[in-house]
Amino acid sequence: MSYRTNRKQKVEIKSPNSTHNLVSEWGILKHRVPQGSTLGPLLVLVHINDLPMQINSLAEPILYADDTSVIISN
């Protein structure tokens, strides 16, 4: 299995209630985890483990397996 180096990636955030979307600049992806490895789910859990405690005063996070939703009300 070979991985290409210098792979570029960007992030797009779409708002369902607005036509205004946010798009990041293209950036080089320096580190990645092979798809299907057992390391991937472990790193996701470690990364989002304290997310609810960090944003609890600003929003309501809903975590289920590797899917995360954030509810923000005004």
PQR file of N, CA, C, O and H, with PARSE charges and radii, in Angstrom:
ATOM      1  N   MET A   1       0.842  -1.164   0.000 -0.4000 1.5000
ATOM      2  CA  MET A   1       0.000   0.000   0.000 -0.0000 2.0000
ATOM      3  C   MET A   1       0.894   1.236   0.000  0.5500 1.7000
ATOM      4  O   MET A   1       1.742   1.385   0.880 -0.5500 1.4000
ATOM      5  N   SER A   2       0.719   2.087  -0.939 -0.4000 1.5000
ATOM      6  CA  SER A   2       1.538   3.301  -0.995 -0.0000 2.0000
ATOM      7  C   SER A   2       0.653   4.529  -0.842  0.5500 1.7000
ATOM      8  O   SER A   2      -0.504   4.542  -1.264 -0.5500 1.4000
ATOM      9  H   SER A   2       0.030   1.966  -1.654  0.4000 1.0000
ATOM     10  N   TYR A   3       1.213   5.538  -0.242 -0.4000 1.5000
ATOM     11  CA  TYR A   3       0.514   6.798  -0.046 -0.0000 2.0000
ATOM     12  C   TYR A   3       1.261   7.889  -0.782  0.5500 1.7000
ATOM     13  O   TYR A   3       2.488   7.969  -0.718 -0.5500 1.4000
ATOM     14  H   TYR A   3       2.153   5.527   0.100  0.4000 1.0000
ATOM     15  N   ARG A   4       0.521   8.722  -1.476 -0.4000 1.5000
ATOM     16  CA  ARG A   4       1.151   9.854  -2.148 -0.0000 2.0000
ATOM     17  C   ARG A   4       1.541  10.900  -1.120  0.5500 1.7000
ATOM     18  O   ARG A   4       0.811  11.150  -0.161 -0.5500 1.4000
ATOM     19  H   ARG A   4      -0.475   8.657  -1.527  0.4000 1.0000
ATOM     20  N   THR A   5       2.683  11.499  -1.328 -0.4000 1.5000
ATOM     21  CA  THR A   5       3.093  12.583  -0.435 -0.0000 2.0000
ATOM     22  C   THR A   5       2.608  13.906  -1.012  0.5500 1.7000
ATOM     23  O   THR A   5       2.241  13.995  -2.184 -0.5500 1.4000
ATOM     24  H   THR A   5       3.275  11.296  -2.107  0.4000 1.0000
ATOM     25  N   ASN A   6       2.614  14.913  -0.183 -0.4000 1.5000
ATOM     26  CA  ASN A   6       2.191  16.259  -0.567 -0.0000 2.0000
ATOM     27  C   ASN A   6       0.754  16.299  -1.076  0.5500 1.7000
ATOM     28  O   ASN A   6       0.456  17.037  -2.015 -0.5500 1.4000
ATOM     29  H   ASN A   6       2.912  14.841   0.769  0.4000 1.0000
ATOM     30  N   ARG A   7      -0.120  15.538  -0.487 -0.4000 1.5000
ATOM     31  CA  ARG A   7      -1.531  15.551  -0.852 -0.0000 2.0000
ATOM     32  C   ARG A   7      -2.183  16.790  -0.247  0.5500 1.7000
ATOM     33  O   ARG A   7      -1.946  17.108   0.919 -0.5500 1.4000
ATOM     34  H   ARG A   7       0.122  14.938   0.276  0.4000 1.0000
ATOM     35  N   LYS A   8      -2.994  17.485  -1.021 -0.4000 1.5000
ATOM     36  CA  LYS A   8      -3.624  18.713  -0.543 -0.0000 2.0000
ATOM     37  C   LYS A   8      -5.089  18.467  -0.191  0.5500 1.7000
ATOM     38  O   LYS A   8      -5.758  17.627  -0.793 -0.5500 1.4000
ATOM     39  H   LYS A   8      -3.186  17.227  -1.968  0.4000 1.0000
ATOM     40  N   GLN A   9      -5.566  19.214   0.790 -0.4000 1.5000
ATOM     41  CA  GLN A   9      -6.927  19.066   1.263 -0.0000 2.0000
ATOM     42  C   GLN A   9      -7.445  20.420   1.713  0.5500 1.7000
ATOM     43  O   GLN A   9      -6.673  21.277   2.143 -0.5500 1.4000
ATOM     44  H   GLN A   9      -5.023  19.897   1.279  0.4000 1.0000
ATOM     45  N   LYS A  10      -8.768  20.614   1.612 -0.4000 1.5000
ATOM     46  CA  LYS A  10      -9.389  21.827   2.133 -0.0000 2.0000
ATOM     47  C   LYS A  10     -10.668  21.432   2.860  0.5500 1.7000
ATOM     48  O   LYS A  10     -11.164  20.317   2.706 -0.5500 1.4000
ATOM     49  H   LYS A  10      -9.395  19.918   1.262  0.4000 1.0000
ATOM     50  N   VAL A  11     -11.190  22.354   3.647 -0.4000 1.5000
ATOM     51  CA  VAL A  11     -12.401  22.116   4.427 -0.0000 2.0000
ATOM     52  C   VAL A  11     -13.474  23.081   3.965  0.5500 1.7000
ATOM     53  O   VAL A  11     -13.212  24.269   3.777 -0.5500 1.4000
ATOM     54  H   VAL A  11     -10.786  23.260   3.772  0.4000 1.0000
ATOM     55  N   GLU A  12     -14.699  22.563   3.780 -0.4000 1.5000
ATOM     56  CA  GLU A  12     -15.825  23.414   3.412 -0.0000 2.0000
ATOM     57  C   GLU A  12     -16.933  23.211   4.441  0.5500 1.7000
ATOM     58  O   GLU A  12     -17.307  22.080   4.751 -0.5500 1.4000
ATOM     59  H   GLU A  12     -14.911  21.597   3.933  0.4000 1.0000
ATOM     60  N   ILE A  13     -17.448  24.313   4.961 -0.4000 1.5000
ATOM     61  CA  ILE A  13     -18.550  24.266   5.921 -0.0000 2.0000
ATOM     62  C   ILE A  13     -19.775  24.840   5.230  0.5500 1.7000
ATOM     63  O   ILE A  13     -19.798  26.011   4.850 -0.5500 1.4000
ATOM     64  H   ILE A  13     -17.144  25.231   4.709  0.4000 1.0000
ATOM     65  N   LYS A  14     -20.800  23.996   5.071 -0.4000 1.5000
ATOM     66  CA  LYS A  14     -22.034  24.412   4.394 -0.0000 2.0000
ATOM     67  C   LYS A  14     -23.122  24.655   5.427  0.5500 1.7000
ATOM     68  O   LYS A  14     -23.306  23.866   6.354 -0.5500 1.4000
ATOM     69  H   LYS A  14     -20.782  23.045   5.380  0.4000 1.0000
ATOM     70  N   SER A  15     -23.824  25.734   5.256 -0.4000 1.5000
ATOM     71  CA  SER A  15     -24.935  26.058   6.135 -0.0000 2.0000
ATOM     72  C   SER A  15     -26.237  25.716   5.417  0.5500 1.7000
ATOM     73  O   SER A  15     -26.488  26.227   4.325 -0.5500 1.4000
ATOM     74  H   SER A  15     -23.674  26.375   4.503  0.4000 1.0000
ATOM     75  N   PRO A  16     -27.067  24.863   6.010 -0.5600 1.5000
ATOM     76  CA  PRO A  16     -28.303  24.468   5.330  0.2800 2.0000
ATOM     77  C   PRO A  16     -29.322  25.601   5.214  0.5500 1.7000
ATOM     78  O   PRO A  16     -30.180  25.564   4.331 -0.5500 1.4000
ATOM     79  N   ASN A  17     -29.245  26.603   6.086 -0.4000 1.5000
ATOM     80  CA  ASN A  17     -30.223  27.686   6.089 -0.0000 2.0000
ATOM     81  C   ASN A  17     -29.717  28.952   5.418  0.5500 1.7000
ATOM     82  O   ASN A  17     -30.380  29.987   5.470 -0.5500 1.4000
ATOM     83  H   ASN A  17     -28.549  26.633   6.803  0.4000 1.0000
ATOM     84  N   SER A  18     -28.556  28.882   4.793 -0.4000 1.5000
ATOM     85  CA  SER A  18     -27.975  30.073   4.196 -0.0000 2.0000
ATOM     86  C   SER A  18     -27.221  29.688   2.927  0.5500 1.7000
ATOM     87  O   SER A  18     -26.822  28.537   2.747 -0.5500 1.4000
ATOM     88  H   SER A  18     -28.017  28.041   4.752  0.4000 1.0000
ATOM     89  N   THR A  19     -27.039  30.655   2.070 -0.4000 1.5000
ATOM     90  CA  THR A  19     -26.260  30.404   0.860 -0.0000 2.0000
ATOM     91  C   THR A  19     -24.786  30.730   1.089  0.5500 1.7000
ATOM     92  O   THR A  19     -23.967  30.549   0.188 -0.5500 1.4000
ATOM     93  H   THR A  19     -27.363  31.590   2.216  0.4000 1.0000
ATOM     94  N   HIS A  20     -24.443  31.208   2.285 -0.4000 1.5000
ATOM     95  CA  HIS A  20     -23.072  31.576   2.601 -0.0000 2.0000
ATOM     96  C   HIS A  20     -22.329  30.358   3.163  0.5500 1.7000
ATOM     97  O   HIS A  20     -22.674  29.856   4.233 -0.5500 1.4000
ATOM     98  H   HIS A  20     -25.109  31.354   3.016  0.4000 1.0000
ATOM     99  N   ASN A  21     -21.314  29.887   2.442 -0.4000 1.5000
ATOM    100  CA  ASN A  21     -20.500  28.766   2.886 -0.0000 2.0000
ATOM    101  C   ASN A  21     -19.084  29.252   3.179  0.5500 1.7000
ATOM    102  O   ASN A  21     -18.614  30.214   2.572 -0.5500 1.4000
ATOM    103  H   ASN A  21     -21.033  30.295   1.572  0.4000 1.0000
ATOM    104  N   LEU A  22     -18.415  28.591   4.099 -0.4000 1.5000
ATOM    105  CA  LEU A  22     -17.033  28.914   4.433 -0.0000 2.0000
ATOM    106  C   LEU A  22     -16.125  27.857   3.822  0.5500 1.7000
ATOM    107  O   LEU A  22     -16.385  26.662   3.959 -0.5500 1.4000
ATOM    108  H   LEU A  22     -18.797  27.810   4.592  0.4000 1.0000
ATOM    109  N   VAL A  23     -15.072  28.283   3.157 -0.4000 1.5000
ATOM    110  CA  VAL A  23     -14.130  27.356   2.535 -0.0000 2.0000
ATOM    111  C   VAL A  23     -12.719  27.769   2.924  0.5500 1.7000
ATOM    112  O   VAL A  23     -12.347  28.936   2.804 -0.5500 1.4000
ATOM    113  H   VAL A  23     -14.861  29.254   3.046  0.4000 1.0000
ATOM    114  N   SER A  24     -11.936  26.802   3.389 -0.4000 1.5000
ATOM    115  CA  SER A  24     -10.556  27.092   3.757 -0.0000 2.0000
ATOM    116  C   SER A  24      -9.662  27.095   2.523  0.5500 1.7000
ATOM    117  O   SER A  24     -10.088  26.720   1.431 -0.5500 1.4000
ATOM    118  H   SER A  24     -12.237  25.853   3.486  0.4000 1.0000
ATOM    119  N   GLU A  25      -8.449  27.513   2.709 -0.4000 1.5000
ATOM    120  CA  GLU A  25      -7.450  27.455   1.648 -0.0000 2.0000
ATOM    121  C   GLU A  25      -6.953  26.017   1.518  0.5500 1.7000
ATOM    122  O   GLU A  25      -7.076  25.226   2.453 -0.5500 1.4000
ATOM    123  H   GLU A  25      -8.103  27.817   3.596  0.4000 1.0000
ATOM    124  N   TRP A  26      -6.391  25.682   0.355 -0.4000 1.5000
ATOM    125  CA  TRP A  26      -5.785  24.367   0.174 -0.0000 2.0000
ATOM    126  C   TRP A  26      -4.544  24.287   1.044  0.5500 1.7000
ATOM    127  O   TRP A  26      -3.756  25.231   1.093 -0.5500 1.4000
ATOM    128  H   TRP A  26      -6.291  26.324  -0.404  0.4000 1.0000
ATOM    129  N   GLY A  27      -4.367  23.176   1.724 -0.4000 1.5000
ATOM    130  CA  GLY A  27      -3.190  22.964   2.560 -0.0000 2.0000
ATOM    131  C   GLY A  27      -2.643  21.569   2.359  0.5500 1.7000
ATOM    132  O   GLY A  27      -3.373  20.658   1.967 -0.5500 1.4000
ATOM    133  H   GLY A  27      -5.008  22.409   1.684  0.4000 1.0000
ATOM    134  N   ILE A  28      -1.368  21.400   2.623 -0.4000 1.5000
ATOM    135  CA  ILE A  28      -0.731  20.099   2.455 -0.0000 2.0000
ATOM    136  C   ILE A  28      -1.055  19.225   3.656  0.5500 1.7000
ATOM    137  O   ILE A  28      -0.872  19.637   4.801 -0.5500 1.4000
ATOM    138  H   ILE A  28      -0.775  22.140   2.941  0.4000 1.0000
ATOM    139  N   LEU A  29      -1.531  18.031   3.393 -0.4000 1.5000
ATOM    140  CA  LEU A  29      -1.841  17.050   4.419 -0.0000 2.0000
ATOM    141  C   LEU A  29      -0.550  16.325   4.765  0.5500 1.7000
ATOM    142  O   LEU A  29      -0.038  15.548   3.959 -0.5500 1.4000
ATOM    143  H   LEU A  29      -1.680  17.696   2.462  0.4000 1.0000
ATOM    144  N   LYS A  30      -0.023  16.574   5.958 -0.4000 1.5000
ATOM    145  CA  LYS A  30       1.288  16.047   6.322 -0.0000 2.0000
ATOM    146  C   LYS A  30       1.215  14.694   7.026  0.5500 1.7000
ATOM    147  O   LYS A  30       2.119  13.873   6.872 -0.5500 1.4000
ATOM    148  H   LYS A  30      -0.439  17.205   6.613  0.4000 1.0000
ATOM    149  N   HIS A  31       0.160  14.452   7.791 -0.4000 1.5000
ATOM    150  CA  HIS A  31       0.064  13.219   8.563 -0.0000 2.0000
ATOM    151  C   HIS A  31      -1.290  12.583   8.308  0.5500 1.7000
ATOM    152  O   HIS A  31      -2.295  13.285   8.197 -0.5500 1.4000
ATOM    153  H   HIS A  31      -0.574  15.120   7.916  0.4000 1.0000
ATOM    154  N   ARG A  32      -1.325  11.280   8.216 -0.4000 1.5000
ATOM    155  CA  ARG A  32      -2.592  10.584   8.022 -0.0000 2.0000
ATOM    156  C   ARG A  32      -2.503   9.180   8.604  0.5500 1.7000
ATOM    157  O   ARG A  32      -1.416   8.655   8.844 -0.5500 1.4000
ATOM    158  H   ARG A  32      -0.509  10.710   8.306  0.4000 1.0000
ATOM    159  N   VAL A  33      -3.666   8.590   8.824 -0.4000 1.5000
ATOM    160  CA  VAL A  33      -3.769   7.239   9.354 -0.0000 2.0000
ATOM    161  C   VAL A  33      -4.345   6.366   8.256  0.5500 1.7000
ATOM    162  O   VAL A  33      -5.332   6.752   7.629 -0.5500 1.4000
ATOM    163  H   VAL A  33      -4.549   9.017   8.630  0.4000 1.0000
ATOM    164  N   PRO A  34      -3.764   5.202   8.002 -0.5600 1.5000
ATOM    165  CA  PRO A  34      -4.292   4.325   6.951  0.2800 2.0000
ATOM    166  C   PRO A  34      -5.757   3.955   7.213  0.5500 1.7000
ATOM    167  O   PRO A  34      -6.136   3.639   8.341 -0.5500 1.4000
ATOM    168  N   GLN A  35      -6.570   3.998   6.157 -0.4000 1.5000
ATOM    169  CA  GLN A  35      -7.981   3.661   6.285 -0.0000 2.0000
ATOM    170  C   GLN A  35      -8.127   2.194   6.661  0.5500 1.7000
ATOM    171  O   GLN A  35      -7.439   1.335   6.108 -0.5500 1.4000
ATOM    172  H   GLN A  35      -6.262   4.254   5.241  0.4000 1.0000
ATOM    173  N   GLY A  36      -9.015   1.907   7.596 -0.4000 1.5000
ATOM    174  CA  GLY A  36      -9.259   0.543   8.030 -0.0000 2.0000
ATOM    175  C   GLY A  36      -8.380   0.101   9.179  0.5500 1.7000
ATOM    176  O   GLY A  36      -8.515  -1.028   9.651 -0.5500 1.4000
ATOM    177  H   GLY A  36      -9.574   2.604   8.046  0.4000 1.0000
ATOM    178  N   SER A  37      -7.485   0.953   9.641 -0.4000 1.5000
ATOM    179  CA  SER A  37      -6.615   0.572  10.752 -0.0000 2.0000
ATOM    180  C   SER A  37      -7.362   0.731  12.075  0.5500 1.7000
ATOM    181  O   SER A  37      -8.364   1.443  12.143 -0.5500 1.4000
ATOM    182  H   SER A  37      -7.375   1.869   9.256  0.4000 1.0000
ATOM    183  N   THR A  38      -6.882   0.077  13.112 -0.4000 1.5000
ATOM    184  CA  THR A  38      -7.501   0.215  14.434 -0.0000 2.0000
ATOM    185  C   THR A  38      -7.056   1.501  15.114  0.5500 1.7000
ATOM    186  O   THR A  38      -7.652   1.920  16.106 -0.5500 1.4000
ATOM    187  H   THR A  38      -6.068  -0.501  13.057  0.4000 1.0000
ATOM    188  N   LEU A  39      -6.021   2.123  14.590 -0.4000 1.5000
ATOM    189  CA  LEU A  39      -5.538   3.364  15.168 -0.0000 2.0000
ATOM    190  C   LEU A  39      -6.486   4.532  14.898  0.5500 1.7000
ATOM    191  O   LEU A  39      -6.591   5.436  15.726 -0.5500 1.4000
ATOM    192  H   LEU A  39      -5.536   1.782  13.784  0.4000 1.0000
ATOM    193  N   GLY A  40      -7.174   4.532  13.762 -0.4000 1.5000
ATOM    194  CA  GLY A  40      -8.081   5.611  13.395 -0.0000 2.0000
ATOM    195  C   GLY A  40      -9.171   5.875  14.421  0.5500 1.7000
ATOM    196  O   GLY A  40      -9.281   7.002  14.904 -0.5500 1.4000
ATOM    197  H   GLY A  40      -7.088   3.797  13.089  0.4000 1.0000
ATOM    198  N   PRO A  41      -9.996   4.865  14.780 -0.5600 1.5000
ATOM    199  CA  PRO A  41     -11.040   5.091  15.781  0.2800 2.0000
ATOM    200  C   PRO A  41     -10.494   5.505  17.145  0.5500 1.7000
ATOM    201  O   PRO A  41     -11.113   6.311  17.841 -0.5500 1.4000
ATOM    202  N   LEU A  42      -9.356   4.968  17.527 -0.4000 1.5000
ATOM    203  CA  LEU A  42      -8.760   5.343  18.809 -0.0000 2.0000
ATOM    204  C   LEU A  42      -8.367   6.820  18.813  0.5500 1.7000
ATOM    205  O   LEU A  42      -8.620   7.525  19.790 -0.5500 1.4000
ATOM    206  H   LEU A  42      -8.854   4.313  16.962  0.4000 1.0000
ATOM    207  N   LEU A  43      -7.762   7.282  17.746 -0.4000 1.5000
ATOM    208  CA  LEU A  43      -7.367   8.690  17.674 -0.0000 2.0000
ATOM    209  C   LEU A  43      -8.576   9.620  17.647  0.5500 1.7000
ATOM    210  O   LEU A  43      -8.523  10.716  18.205 -0.5500 1.4000
ATOM    211  H   LEU A  43      -7.557   6.709  16.953  0.4000 1.0000
ATOM    212  N   VAL A  44      -9.665   9.197  17.004 -0.4000 1.5000
ATOM    213  CA  VAL A  44     -10.893  10.004  17.005 -0.0000 2.0000
ATOM    214  C   VAL A  44     -11.421  10.142  18.428  0.5500 1.7000
ATOM    215  O   VAL A  44     -11.787  11.240  18.846 -0.5500 1.4000
ATOM    216  H   VAL A  44      -9.707   8.306  16.551  0.4000 1.0000
ATOM    217  N   LEU A  45     -11.464   9.048  19.171 -0.4000 1.5000
ATOM    218  CA  LEU A  45     -11.957   9.090  20.547 -0.0000 2.0000
ATOM    219  C   LEU A  45     -11.079   9.961  21.438  0.5500 1.7000
ATOM    220  O   LEU A  45     -11.589  10.726  22.257 -0.5500 1.4000
ATOM    221  H   LEU A  45     -11.166   8.156  18.831  0.4000 1.0000
ATOM    222  N   VAL A  46      -9.772   9.849  21.284 -0.4000 1.5000
ATOM    223  CA  VAL A  46      -8.860  10.675  22.075 -0.0000 2.0000
ATOM    224  C   VAL A  46      -9.039  12.143  21.718  0.5500 1.7000
ATOM    225  O   VAL A  46      -9.015  13.006  22.596 -0.5500 1.4000
ATOM    226  H   VAL A  46      -9.358   9.227  20.619  0.4000 1.0000
ATOM    227  N   HIS A  47      -9.216  12.428  20.444 -0.4000 1.5000
ATOM    228  CA  HIS A  47      -9.332  13.812  19.977 -0.0000 2.0000
ATOM    229  C   HIS A  47     -10.621  14.481  20.455  0.5500 1.7000
ATOM    230  O   HIS A  47     -10.587  15.647  20.847 -0.5500 1.4000
ATOM    231  H   HIS A  47      -9.236  11.727  19.730  0.4000 1.0000
ATOM    232  N   ILE A  48     -11.747  13.782  20.436 -0.4000 1.5000
ATOM    233  CA  ILE A  48     -13.020  14.411  20.791 -0.0000 2.0000
ATOM    234  C   ILE A  48     -13.477  14.092  22.209  0.5500 1.7000
ATOM    235  O   ILE A  48     -14.585  14.464  22.595 -0.5500 1.4000
ATOM    236  H   ILE A  48     -11.774  12.835  20.118  0.4000 1.0000
ATOM    237  N   ASN A  49     -12.645  13.411  22.989 -0.4000 1.5000
ATOM    238  CA  ASN A  49     -13.051  12.994  24.327 -0.0000 2.0000
ATOM    239  C   ASN A  49     -13.459  14.164  25.213  0.5500 1.7000
ATOM    240  O   ASN A  49     -14.457  14.069  25.928 -0.5500 1.4000
ATOM    241  H   ASN A  49     -11.745  13.109  22.676  0.4000 1.0000
ATOM    242  N   ASP A  50     -12.722  15.251  25.185 -0.4000 1.5000
ATOM    243  CA  ASP A  50     -13.050  16.402  26.032 -0.0000 2.0000
ATOM    244  C   ASP A  50     -13.782  17.514  25.299  0.5500 1.7000
ATOM    245  O   ASP A  50     -13.934  18.606  25.846 -0.5500 1.4000
ATOM    246  H   ASP A  50     -11.911  15.328  24.604  0.4000 1.0000
ATOM    247  N   LEU A  51     -14.233  17.272  24.092 -0.4000 1.5000
ATOM    248  CA  LEU A  51     -14.966  18.284  23.332 -0.0000 2.0000
ATOM    249  C   LEU A  51     -16.214  18.785  24.066  0.5500 1.7000
ATOM    250  O   LEU A  51     -16.417  19.997  24.139 -0.5500 1.4000
ATOM    251  H   LEU A  51     -14.110  16.384  23.648  0.4000 1.0000
ATOM    252  N   PRO A  52     -17.062  17.894  24.617 -0.5600 1.5000
ATOM    253  CA  PRO A  52     -18.257  18.397  25.323  0.2800 2.0000
ATOM    254  C   PRO A  52     -17.923  19.323  26.486  0.5500 1.7000
ATOM    255  O   PRO A  52     -18.627  20.307  26.715 -0.5500 1.4000
ATOM    256  N   MET A  53     -16.860  19.019  27.221 -0.4000 1.5000
ATOM    257  CA  MET A  53     -16.499  19.880  28.354 -0.0000 2.0000
ATOM    258  C   MET A  53     -15.985  21.238  27.891  0.5500 1.7000
ATOM    259  O   MET A  53     -16.168  22.233  28.592 -0.5500 1.4000
ATOM    260  H   MET A  53     -16.289  18.219  27.035  0.4000 1.0000
ATOM    261  N   GLN A  54     -15.348  21.300  26.728 -0.4000 1.5000
ATOM    262  CA  GLN A  54     -14.768  22.545  26.241 -0.0000 2.0000
ATOM    263  C   GLN A  54     -15.811  23.493  25.650  0.5500 1.7000
ATOM    264  O   GLN A  54     -15.685  24.708  25.798 -0.5500 1.4000
ATOM    265  H   GLN A  54     -15.200  20.492  26.158  0.4000 1.0000
ATOM    266  N   ILE A  55     -16.835  22.961  24.986 -0.4000 1.5000
ATOM    267  CA  ILE A  55     -17.810  23.837  24.323 -0.0000 2.0000
ATOM    268  C   ILE A  55     -19.179  23.818  24.990  0.5500 1.7000
ATOM    269  O   ILE A  55     -20.143  24.339  24.428 -0.5500 1.4000
ATOM    270  H   ILE A  55     -16.937  21.973  24.866  0.4000 1.0000
ATOM    271  N   ASN A  56     -19.282  23.235  26.164 -0.4000 1.5000
ATOM    272  CA  ASN A  56     -20.574  23.089  26.836 -0.0000 2.0000
ATOM    273  C   ASN A  56     -21.239  24.433  27.116  0.5500 1.7000
ATOM    274  O   ASN A  56     -22.466  24.526  27.064 -0.5500 1.4000
ATOM    275  H   ASN A  56     -18.499  22.812  26.620  0.4000 1.0000
ATOM    276  N   SER A  57     -20.467  25.471  27.410 -0.4000 1.5000
ATOM    277  CA  SER A  57     -21.075  26.778  27.700 -0.0000 2.0000
ATOM    278  C   SER A  57     -21.506  27.502  26.426  0.5500 1.7000
ATOM    279  O   SER A  57     -22.320  28.424  26.490 -0.5500 1.4000
ATOM    280  H   SER A  57     -19.471  25.395  27.452  0.4000 1.0000
ATOM    281  N   LEU A  58     -20.977  27.101  25.276 -0.4000 1.5000
ATOM    282  CA  LEU A  58     -21.293  27.768  24.017 -0.0000 2.0000
ATOM    283  C   LEU A  58     -22.320  27.023  23.180  0.5500 1.7000
ATOM    284  O   LEU A  58     -23.109  27.643  22.468 -0.5500 1.4000
ATOM    285  H   LEU A  58     -20.316  26.352  25.225  0.4000 1.0000
ATOM    286  N   ALA A  59     -22.314  25.686  23.261 -0.4000 1.5000
ATOM    287  CA  ALA A  59     -23.157  24.880  22.384 -0.0000 2.0000
ATOM    288  C   ALA A  59     -23.449  23.539  23.036  0.5500 1.7000
ATOM    289  O   ALA A  59     -22.892  23.209  24.083 -0.5500 1.4000
ATOM    290  H   ALA A  59     -21.672  25.182  23.839  0.4000 1.0000
ATOM    291  N   GLU A  60     -24.319  22.777  22.412 -0.4000 1.5000
ATOM    292  CA  GLU A  60     -24.655  21.447  22.906 -0.0000 2.0000
ATOM    293  C   GLU A  60     -24.136  20.404  21.903  0.5500 1.7000
ATOM    294  O   GLU A  60     -24.709  20.229  20.828 -0.5500 1.4000
ATOM    295  H   GLU A  60     -24.771  23.044  21.561  0.4000 1.0000
ATOM    296  N   PRO A  61     -23.042  19.711  22.269 -0.5600 1.5000
ATOM    297  CA  PRO A  61     -22.517  18.690  21.359  0.2800 2.0000
ATOM    298  C   PRO A  61     -23.280  17.379  21.499  0.5500 1.7000
ATOM    299  O   PRO A  61     -23.683  16.998  22.598 -0.5500 1.4000
ATOM    300  N   ILE A  62     -23.471  16.700  20.384 -0.4000 1.5000
ATOM    301  CA  ILE A  62     -24.100  15.382  20.372 -0.0000 2.0000
ATOM    302  C   ILE A  62     -23.103  14.430  19.725  0.5500 1.7000
ATOM    303  O   ILE A  62     -22.803  14.545  18.537 -0.5500 1.4000
ATOM    304  H   ILE A  62     -23.144  17.010  19.492  0.4000 1.0000
ATOM    305  N   LEU A  63     -22.591  13.490  20.517 -0.4000 1.5000
ATOM    306  CA  LEU A  63     -21.583  12.555  20.038 -0.0000 2.0000
ATOM    307  C   LEU A  63     -22.188  11.160  19.912  0.5500 1.7000
ATOM    308  O   LEU A  63     -22.836  10.668  20.836 -0.5500 1.4000
ATOM    309  H   LEU A  63     -22.834  13.398  21.482  0.4000 1.0000
ATOM    310  N   TYR A  64     -21.973  10.542  18.778 -0.4000 1.5000
ATOM    311  CA  TYR A  64     -22.394   9.150  18.588 -0.0000 2.0000
ATOM    312  C   TYR A  64     -21.357   8.463  17.711  0.5500 1.7000
ATOM    313  O   TYR A  64     -21.212   8.795  16.535 -0.5500 1.4000
ATOM    314  H   TYR A  64     -21.446  10.942  18.028  0.4000 1.0000
ATOM    315  N   ALA A  65     -20.643   7.516  18.280 -0.4000 1.5000
ATOM    316  CA  ALA A  65     -19.568   6.797  17.587 -0.0000 2.0000
ATOM    317  C   ALA A  65     -18.582   7.807  17.011  0.5500 1.7000
ATOM    318  O   ALA A  65     -17.977   8.565  17.769 -0.5500 1.4000
ATOM    319  H   ALA A  65     -20.761   7.246  19.236  0.4000 1.0000
ATOM    320  N   ASP A  66     -18.407   7.837  15.708 -0.4000 1.5000
ATOM    321  CA  ASP A  66     -17.477   8.790  15.117 -0.0000 2.0000
ATOM    322  C   ASP A  66     -18.195   9.971  14.461  0.5500 1.7000
ATOM    323  O   ASP A  66     -17.613  10.676  13.636 -0.5500 1.4000
ATOM    324  H   ASP A  66     -18.899   7.221  15.093  0.4000 1.0000
ATOM    325  N   ASP A  67     -19.447  10.182  14.827 -0.4000 1.5000
ATOM    326  CA  ASP A  67     -20.230  11.271  14.262 -0.0000 2.0000
ATOM    327  C   ASP A  67     -20.473  12.321  15.351  0.5500 1.7000
ATOM    328  O   ASP A  67     -20.892  11.983  16.458 -0.5500 1.4000
ATOM    329  H   ASP A  67     -19.919   9.610  15.497  0.4000 1.0000
ATOM    330  N   THR A  68     -20.217  13.560  15.044 -0.4000 1.5000
ATOM    331  CA  THR A  68     -20.392  14.641  16.001 -0.0000 2.0000
ATOM    332  C   THR A  68     -21.261  15.732  15.395  0.5500 1.7000
ATOM    333  O   THR A  68     -21.020  16.184  14.275 -0.5500 1.4000
ATOM    334  H   THR A  68     -19.876  13.835  14.144  0.4000 1.0000
ATOM    335  N   SER A  69     -22.276  16.150  16.148 -0.4000 1.5000
ATOM    336  CA  SER A  69     -23.110  17.279  15.758 -0.0000 2.0000
ATOM    337  C   SER A  69     -23.041  18.310  16.870  0.5500 1.7000
ATOM    338  O   SER A  69     -22.901  17.961  18.042 -0.5500 1.4000
ATOM    339  H   SER A  69     -22.472  15.783  17.057  0.4000 1.0000
ATOM    340  N   VAL A  70     -23.140  19.573  16.501 -0.4000 1.5000
ATOM    341  CA  VAL A  70     -23.095  20.644  17.495 -0.0000 2.0000
ATOM    342  C   VAL A  70     -24.325  21.513  17.274  0.5500 1.7000
ATOM    343  O   VAL A  70     -24.577  21.980  16.163 -0.5500 1.4000
ATOM    344  H   VAL A  70     -23.254  19.856  15.549  0.4000 1.0000
ATOM    345  N   ILE A  71     -25.092  21.726  18.346 -0.4000 1.5000
ATOM    346  CA  ILE A  71     -26.281  22.563  18.290 -0.0000 2.0000
ATOM    347  C   ILE A  71     -25.951  23.886  18.964  0.5500 1.7000
ATOM    348  O   ILE A  71     -25.549  23.923  20.127 -0.5500 1.4000
ATOM    349  H   ILE A  71     -24.887  21.347  19.249  0.4000 1.0000
ATOM    350  N   ILE A  72     -26.127  24.969  18.217 -0.4000 1.5000
ATOM    351  CA  ILE A  72     -25.881  26.304  18.745 -0.0000 2.0000
ATOM    352  C   ILE A  72     -27.176  27.100  18.627  0.5500 1.7000
ATOM    353  O   ILE A  72     -27.728  27.235  17.535 -0.5500 1.4000
ATOM    354  H   ILE A  72     -26.454  24.939  17.273  0.4000 1.0000
ATOM    355  N   SER A  73     -27.654  27.619  19.737 -0.4000 1.5000
ATOM    356  CA  SER A  73     -28.876  28.427  19.684 -0.0000 2.0000
ATOM    357  C   SER A  73     -28.544  29.842  20.105  0.5500 1.7000
ATOM    358  O   SER A  73     -27.599  30.086  20.854 -0.5500 1.4000
ATOM    359  H   SER A  73     -27.205  27.510  20.624  0.4000 1.0000
ATOM    360  N   ASN A  74     -29.335  30.758  19.611 -0.4000 1.5000
ATOM    361  CA  ASN A  74     -29.096  32.165  19.874 -0.0000 2.0000
ATOM    362  C   ASN A  74     -30.178  32.699  20.769  0.5500 1.7000
ATOM    363  O   ASN A  74     -30.165  33.880  21.117 -0.5500 1.4000
ATOM    364  H   ASN A  74     -30.103  30.560  19.002  0.4000 1.0000
TER
END
